[in-house]
Amino acid sequence: MTSTFPNISISTERLVLRPFEDLDIQSLAEMMNDELVTAWTSVPQPYTEADARAWIAELAPAERTEGRGIVFAVTEFLTQRLVGIVHLQNTDWRVRSSEISYVVAPWARGEGYACEAALATAQWLFHDQKFERLELRTAADNTASQQVAQKIGCISEGVLRGARIARARTDSGEWIDVRTDLIVWSLLPEDLEGVGDQSADGFTSFGDWN
């Protein structure tokens, strides 16, 4: 049984999902230093170009080669600017299930890019890779990410209480860890039937980025 995803690119009407390249280092570092990304993910803060280089050269490729998932750099088709990231992780090859997470750059929010990229990834996962289940976990206060889940046809399955550490700013401007609930969503191949236009974007909590 195949235990790694192919090293491929996925195209949509407006986007190209492809492997990361060295030319993405600066854009990735800028995107990951955004306040909303810091709040809802576990990326180092501040996120340096050295962090971005390690992610692009070592950590992201290892997700695929070691069979855990695959990481896509999401770029605009026309401008080739880095829009965000889609990450399939915690892949179970026997169950044919994986978990999706994503980030959208500050300048690209409000354009429906998260929905477009996530939906394209789900369609590829189900149709090309013959997977049977896709999971998504969103922080309870992360309404933008919950809108993405709903727009692409995900079904809410329940709440994991106190299951994630997010970050929040204090009055003095410092970042502190805060515990939050996670909403668990799932998407099955039949859930994609009738999915309409996508119009929201947001963030899901990434796993271990350090």
N, C-alpha and C positions, 0 to 999 in steps of 0.2 A: 504493500500500500504506500502511495506517495506520502511523504512526511514533510515536504517543504513546498511552499508556493513558488511558482515560476517568477523569474525576474522580469516583470513586464510593465507596460504602461497602459493606462486606461484613458480614453478620450470621451468627453461629453460635448455638448453644444458649445460651452464656454470655457471648459477646463481641460487640462491634461494632468493626470495623476501619474507620477513617474518616480523612479528612485532619486534620492537626494544626490546632489553633486557638490563639489568643493565650492563652486560659484555661489551656492546658497548660504554659505557660512554667515555672512554679514546680515542678510535678511532674516535668517533664522534667529540669530541672537537678538535682533531688534524686536521681532515678534514675540519671543519668549520673555522679554522684559516688560511686556504690557501688564498693567495692573490686574485685569481680569484673568489673564493667563496665570499670573502668580497666584491669584486667589483660588482658582479652581483646579490647579494641577500641583504636582510635587516637584516641579523643576527647580534647580538651584536658583537662589535669589541673592545677588544679581546673577543673571545668566550671561556668561562671557562668551567671546568668540572661541575660546579654548573648549568650553562646554559644547558649543555648536559643532566644532571640528570633531570632537570625540564622538558625538552622536552620529554625525554623517559618515565618518570613516570606520567606526567600530560598532557602536551599539545598535544602530538601525540595521545595518547589514546582518548582524548576528541574529536579529529577530527572525529573519527569513532562513538563513543557512542552518540555524539550530532548530527550526521547525516550530517556533513559538508563534509566528505570525508574519506580518509584512508591514512595512512602513512606506507610505506614499507622500512625496512632496506634491502639494496641490498648487498648480500654477494656472494663470490665465492663458488661454489659447492665443489671444492676440498680442498681449504685451510680454508674456513669459514671466511676469512678476510672481513671486511666491505669495500665494493666497493663504495657505495653511498646511495642515498635516491631517492625514487620515492614518490611523494605526489599528491594525488587526492584531490582537494579542490573546494570550491564554487559550490558544487553539487546541482543541481536542480532536485528533484525527479519527479516532474510533467513533466518537459520537457525531463527527462532522459538524462541529460547533466552534464558533469563535466570538470574541468580544471586540466591539468597535469603539474607538474614541477619536476625538478630533479637536482641532484648534483652528480658529480663523484669525488672520491678522487684523489689527484694529482698522486699518484703512479699507478693508474689504467687507466689513460687516454690513448687514442690511441688504445684501444683494442676493441672498439665497444660496450662497456658495456652499455652506455646510450641508444643506439638504441635497444639493446636486451631487456633491462629492460622495456623501454617505450613501445615497441611493445608487449611484453608479457602482460603488464598491460592493454593496449588497447584491445587486444584480449579477455582477461578475462572480461573486462568491457562490451564489446559488446556481446560476446557469452554467458557468464555465467550470467551476471547481466542484460542483455537485454537493455543496454543503446543505445542511438541513435546518440550521438554527444560527441566528446572530443575536448576541446579547449587547445591551447598552445600559450603562449605569450612570445616573445623573444625580448630582447633589440636590437635596430637597429644596434649596433656595435658588437653584440655577434654572430659572424659568426659561431662559433662551434655549438651553440645551433640551429641555423637556418639549419645547415647541418643535424642535427638529425631529425628535423621536416620534411625535404625533404626526408630523407632516409626511414622514416616510413610511408610515403605516405600522409603527411599533405598538405592541400591546403592553400595558403596564401590568406587571405580575405581583408587585408588592413592594414593601419597604424593608430595607436592612437598617435597623436602628443603630445609630452611632457607629456606622461602619467605615467612615472616611474622615481623614483629617484634612480640612481646608485651611485657608489662611485669611486673616482679616487685619485691617490697619487699626491701630489704637489712635486715640486722640493726639498722641505725640508723633504719629506717623510711622511707628514701628510695626512690622509684621509679626503677628502672633498666630499660633496654631489654634484652631477651633474644631471641635468634633461636630460632625453633621451626619444626618441620615442619608442613605442612598435609595433612590427609586430604581428598581430593576425593570427593564423593558426587554421584550424579545421580539424578534422578527422571524417569521417562517416564510418559505417560498410563496405560499398561497396568500400571505398578507400583502404582497406587492401588487396584487390584482386591483386595479382601479385607483392606484395612488395618483393623486392629481398634481397640479403645479406646486412647486416648492417655493416658499417665500420667507423662511426664517433661518437664522443661524445662531450658533452658540458654542458651548464648550462642554466636554465631558471630562471627568477627572482621569488623568493619565495614571498609569501604575508607576513603577519605579523608574525614574529618569536619572537618578544620581549615579 
